[in-house]
Amino acid sequence: MISACSAARSAVETIATRLSLTGCCKCVQSTIFSHQVWVRQLSVNITFAQYELVYNAFSFAIAVMGAATVFFFLSRSQVSPAYKTALTLTGIVTGVACYHYLRIFASWESAYAVTNGQLSLTGVKFNDAYRYVDWLLTVPLLLIELILVMRLTRAETIAKSTKLGLLAALMIVLGYPGEIAGDSGTRWLWWSLSMIPFTLIVVDLFVGLKSSIATQPASVRNLVSSARLVTVLSWCFYPIVFVFPMIGFTGGSATTAVQIGYTVCDIISKAIFGVLIFNIALRKSEAEHAS
């Protein structure tokens, strides 16, 4: 009897211990998840108005990128052969962006359900990684567009395109671990690391290309400078948007601010920048034909 009681007590203690450990594990998991809510863009606190704002921003981005892609490819016939590659890359950039915004839009719709004006989570994770895949493909091409339309020497074109393209890719790769991190300390670390290639790119655009811009035809010199300025200014907003969740934006406000901020930056740095590239190519083509 005593042996049976001891065995029963031992079993009860074992079960209690396991339940306690399970409870602790669940507590830890809950804590980790709570830190990752805004990273996964599944904030329960998002309002219907915020959902619609992001929804409409994605829809607008799809329309802009799609229209820009068609425009850039149709406009290739208006420029000299020397600038067709630059316009082709411009069209590829907006085309890739249009595709990824379609995926982002679909993922956003899947993550939330609207019933009688009430918003609820579906349990499907919003996949914001599409942005980084897009940037990894398009950001290096954006810089190469500018180099190609300037029509530098072959050696300069290869050297600057390779350097700026690799720095841009490194910047995106270093930024992604911070984007998916669950705590501010880790985000600040990767943000700081990604700012190193970012700073090198900005310095090269303003210092390294200064002499090259001076050799451009007078009719396009200001346009080339404007394209360079648009690139730098629009890019400066990306690291600012990145830190929104670390400087007080929480819940639905963080989700909305990040998604709207990145979308506006993408439209400026891809579509509007592309229009500048087209105008530079067109004016240089006209000047060359006139001479």
Rosetta blueprint (number, residue, H / E / L):
1 M L
2 I H
3 S H
4 A H
5 C H
6 S H
7 A H
8 A H
9 R H
10 S H
11 A H
12 V H
13 E H
14 T H
15 I H
16 A H
17 T H
18 R H
19 L H
20 S H
21 L H
22 T H
23 G H
24 C H
25 C H
26 K H
27 C H
28 V H
29 Q H
30 S H
31 T H
32 I H
33 F H
34 S H
35 H H
36 Q H
37 V L
38 W L
39 V L
40 R L
41 Q L
42 L L
43 S L
44 V L
45 N L
46 I L
47 T L
48 F H
49 A H
50 Q H
51 Y H
52 E H
53 L H
54 V H
55 Y H
56 N H
57 A H
58 F H
59 S H
60 F H
61 A H
62 I H
63 A H
64 V H
65 M H
66 G H
67 A H
68 A H
69 T H
70 V H
71 F H
72 F H
73 F H
74 L H
75 S H
76 R H
77 S H
78 Q H
79 V L
80 S L
81 P H
82 A H
83 Y H
84 K H
85 T H
86 A H
87 L H
88 T H
89 L H
90 T H
91 G H
92 I H
93 V H
94 T H
95 G H
96 V H
97 A H
98 C H
99 Y H
100 H H
101 Y H
102 L H
103 R H
104 I H
105 F H
106 A H
107 S H
108 W H
109 E H
110 S H
111 A H
112 Y E
113 A E
114 V E
115 T E
116 N L
117 G L
118 Q E
119 L E
120 S E
121 L E
122 T L
123 G L
124 V L
125 K L
126 F L
127 N L
128 D L
129 A H
130 Y H
131 R H
132 Y H
133 V H
134 D H
135 W H
136 L H
137 L H
138 T H
139 V H
140 P H
141 L H
142 L H
143 L H
144 I H
145 E H
146 L H
147 I H
148 L H
149 V H
150 M H
151 R L
152 L L
153 T L
154 R H
155 A H
156 E H
157 T H
158 I H
159 A H
160 K H
161 S H
162 T H
163 K H
164 L H
165 G H
166 L H
167 L H
168 A H
169 A H
170 L H
171 M H
172 I H
173 V H
174 L H
175 G H
176 Y H
177 P H
178 G H
179 E H
180 I L
181 A L
182 G L
183 D L
184 S H
185 G H
186 T H
187 R H
188 W H
189 L H
190 W H
191 W H
192 S H
193 L H
194 S H
195 M H
196 I H
197 P H
198 F H
199 T H
200 L H
201 I H
202 V H
203 V H
204 D H
205 L H
206 F H
207 V H
208 G H
209 L L
210 K H
211 S H
212 S H
213 I H
214 A H
215 T L
216 Q L
217 P L
218 A H
219 S H
220 V H
221 R H
222 N H
223 L H
224 V H
225 S H
226 S H
227 A H
228 R H
229 L H
230 V H
231 T H
232 V H
233 L H
234 S H
235 W H
236 C H
237 F H
238 Y H
239 P H
240 I H
241 V H
242 F H
243 V L
244 F H
245 P H
246 M H
247 I L
248 G L
249 F L
250 T L
251 G H
252 G H
253 S H
254 A H
255 T H
256 T H
257 A H
258 V H
259 Q H
260 I H
261 G H
262 Y H
263 T H
264 V H
265 C H
266 D H
267 I H
268 I H
269 S H
270 K H
271 A H
272 I H
273 F H
274 G H
275 V H
276 L H
277 I H
278 F H
279 N H
280 I H
281 A H
282 L H
283 R H
284 K H
285 S H
286 E H
287 A H
288 E H
289 H H
290 A H
291 S L
